Amino acid sequence: MTTYLESERLTLRPFAATEADLLIELDSDPAVMRYLTGGAPTPPEEVRDLAVPSILAGYERWDHDLGLFAAHEKDGGMFVGWFCLRPLRSGPREEAELGYRLHQAAWGRGYATEVSQALLAKGFTELGMRMVWAETMIVNLPSRNVMEKLGMTLAESIPTPDDMMKVEGSEHGGVRYEITKEQWERRQA
Ligand SMILES: CC(C)(COP(=O)(O)OP(=O)(O)OC[C@H]1O[C@@H](n2cnc3c(N)ncnc32)[C@H](O)[C@@H]1OP(=O)(O)O)[C@@H](O)C(=O)NCCC(=O)NCCS
């Protein structure tokens, strides 16, 4: 199995077509889905028929350089969730969105920060990224903390998407954070 990226404690690799169950289980925890759907699980058929084919198509579209990848612990191999670094379908390839979703058992151990730091380094040094952004709800403090620890800066407030209006805290809206290649390089110096 190809390794996309290694951080200190985790390995990222592409999802296989046969691994829908990993995503179905991850999305079945109401705590994981709290700020995404209000706690509702993603229907298994939606994962199998839409999410997995779209993830696999992304690998082809971006020549296996960008996309959404499975994260496993190096020690023992446990699946802990996913990370993504991917442009908008119709957007410039030099600007990508960072995202993450982890099993509750893996929270609070610095995993999201560790892997995201490694993804930014890969993006800016190997993949020709000019800017990386991330979006979340104002009330999703763990996610915002990761963005801030990465040195991303608050770029703008964004409206809550229509399909998230029933999610707790949606009335406060969302936030978009960004980091440019220059900002990232200054932090490394
Ligand atoms: C967001 C998420 C990926 C963070 O993963 P993680 O590995 O626990 O993140 P880290 O440990 O690297 O950092 C989280 C930070 O938020 C802090 N934090 C956690 N819960 C918090 C809370 N309720 N309020 C304030 N800060 C909080 C942690 O203390 C940590 O900061 P620290 O290192 O300064 O102590 C994880 O919570 C998750 O998967 N949530 C569900 C899915 C989700 O919401 N994804 C993001 C959608 S935009």
PDBQT file of the ligand as one rigid body, heavy atoms in Angstrom, charges set to zero:
ROOT
HETATM    1  C1  LIG A 201     -11.039  18.683  15.306  1.00  0.00    +0.000 C 
HETATM    2  C2  LIG A 201     -10.252  17.403  15.609  1.00  0.00    +0.000 C 
HETATM    3  C3  LIG A 201      -9.747  16.787  14.311  1.00  0.00    +0.000 C 
HETATM    4  C4  LIG A 201      -9.062  17.765  16.502  1.00  0.00    +0.000 C 
HETATM    5  O1  LIG A 201      -8.258  16.612  16.642  1.00  0.00    +0.000 OA
HETATM    6  P1  LIG A 201      -7.180  16.435  17.821  1.00  0.00    +0.000 P 
HETATM    7  O2  LIG A 201      -6.183  15.429  17.362  1.00  0.00    +0.000 OA
HETATM    8  O3  LIG A 201      -7.884  16.196  19.088  1.00  0.00    +0.000 OA
HETATM    9  O4  LIG A 201      -6.515  17.882  17.823  1.00  0.00    +0.000 OA
HETATM   10  P2  LIG A 201      -5.189  18.291  18.589  1.00  0.00    +0.000 P 
HETATM   11  O5  LIG A 201      -5.015  17.426  19.793  1.00  0.00    +0.000 OA
HETATM   12  O6  LIG A 201      -4.071  18.375  17.608  1.00  0.00    +0.000 OA
HETATM   13  O7  LIG A 201      -5.540  19.804  18.997  1.00  0.00    +0.000 OA
HETATM   14  C5  LIG A 201      -6.813  20.148  19.495  1.00  0.00    +0.000 C 
HETATM   15  C6  LIG A 201      -6.686  21.374  20.358  1.00  0.00    +0.000 C 
HETATM   16  O8  LIG A 201      -7.966  21.849  20.751  1.00  0.00    +0.000 OA
HETATM   17  C7  LIG A 201      -8.041  21.871  22.181  1.00  0.00    +0.000 C 
HETATM   18  N1  LIG A 201      -9.435  21.564  22.546  1.00  0.00    +0.000 N 
HETATM   19  C8  LIG A 201     -10.023  20.360  22.526  1.00  0.00    +0.000 A 
HETATM   20  N2  LIG A 201     -11.300  20.487  22.920  1.00  0.00    +0.000 NA
HETATM   21  C9  LIG A 201     -11.503  21.813  23.194  1.00  0.00    +0.000 A 
HETATM   22  C10 LIG A 201     -12.618  22.561  23.625  1.00  0.00    +0.000 A 
HETATM   23  N3  LIG A 201     -13.797  21.997  23.850  1.00  0.00    +0.000 N 
HETATM   24  N4  LIG A 201     -12.459  23.890  23.791  1.00  0.00    +0.000 NA
HETATM   25  C11 LIG A 201     -11.280  24.488  23.546  1.00  0.00    +0.000 A 
HETATM   26  N5  LIG A 201     -10.190  23.821  23.115  1.00  0.00    +0.000 NA
HETATM   27  C12 LIG A 201     -10.310  22.489  22.939  1.00  0.00    +0.000 A 
HETATM   28  C13 LIG A 201      -7.064  20.849  22.641  1.00  0.00    +0.000 C 
HETATM   29  O9  LIG A 201      -6.689  21.071  23.994  1.00  0.00    +0.000 OA
HETATM   30  C14 LIG A 201      -5.932  21.074  21.653  1.00  0.00    +0.000 C 
HETATM   31  O10 LIG A 201      -5.190  22.249  21.932  1.00  0.00    +0.000 OA
HETATM   32  P3  LIG A 201      -3.826  22.168  22.791  1.00  0.00    +0.000 P 
HETATM   33  O11 LIG A 201      -2.888  21.244  22.059  1.00  0.00    +0.000 OA
HETATM   34  O12 LIG A 201      -3.369  23.589  22.768  1.00  0.00    +0.000 OA
HETATM   35  O13 LIG A 201      -4.210  21.642  24.109  1.00  0.00    +0.000 OA
HETATM   36  C15 LIG A 201     -11.128  16.367  16.358  1.00  0.00    +0.000 C 
HETATM   37  O14 LIG A 201     -11.666  16.981  17.499  1.00  0.00    +0.000 OA
HETATM   38  C16 LIG A 201     -12.258  15.838  15.504  1.00  0.00    +0.000 C 
HETATM   39  O15 LIG A 201     -12.072  14.929  14.699  1.00  0.00    +0.000 OA
HETATM   40  N6  LIG A 201     -13.509  16.366  15.706  1.00  0.00    +0.000 N 
HETATM   41  C17 LIG A 201     -14.678  15.864  15.011  1.00  0.00    +0.000 C 
HETATM   42  C18 LIG A 201     -14.685  16.198  13.522  1.00  0.00    +0.000 C 
HETATM   43  C19 LIG A 201     -14.534  17.667  13.279  1.00  0.00    +0.000 C 
HETATM   44  O16 LIG A 201     -15.198  18.506  13.895  1.00  0.00    +0.000 OA
HETATM   45  N7  LIG A 201     -13.659  17.984  12.332  1.00  0.00    +0.000 N 
HETATM   46  C20 LIG A 201     -13.376  19.355  11.952  1.00  0.00    +0.000 C 
HETATM   47  C21 LIG A 201     -14.428  19.852  11.074  1.00  0.00    +0.000 C 
HETATM   48  S1  LIG A 201     -14.011  21.490  10.494  1.00  0.00    +0.000 SA
ENDROOT
TORSDOF 0
